[in-house]
Amino acid sequence: MSDALQTYLADHLAGAVHAIELLKNLQDKYRGETLGQFAAGLLPAIEADKTTLEDLAKQIGGGPSTVKDAISWAGERLSRLKLRHDDEESLGTFQAFEFLSLGIQGKLALWRGLAIVAADENRLQGPDYNTLARRAREQYEAVEQKRLELAPKAFRSRQ
């Protein structure tokens, strides 16, 4: 079980790296604007969740995967070409928030799954999975609200 658990946590850590880099990019791109402030406000919570994941990975005898983290970091950089956050009304900005929204749903699934496994796996003891899941739901609601605010702008016909 530990190999599967290590792989699972490493995968989620790579996703967290991607999300953090994306948020940093949005924060910088929209500095002084609402979207930049939103990204800056969300970033500490996502970083805290990543730290919790890193701690869990260490507890089970694993850790972040340097290869997966590097691929995730590079993938985020490459995604900038496609997502092109030219302005708040771009499809790329909308898709960046959609990525965040989906990623946070994955994190919620992670916390829920680990809560069940922790009952039989002592190495997963420690974190309050209910609190982590609640925080993920709150993050999701905030990101999803922002994503839906961006949808009409992203899909408006520009003639």
Secondary structure, 3 states (H helix, E strand, C coil): CHHHHHHHHHHHHHHHHHHHHHHHHHHHHCCCCHHHHHHHHHHHHHHHHHHHHHHHHHHCCCCCCHHHHHHHHHHHHHHHHHHCCCCCCCHHHHHHHHHHHHHHHHHHHHHHHHHHHHCCCHHHCCCCHHHHHHHHHHHHHHHHHHHHHHHHHHHCCCC
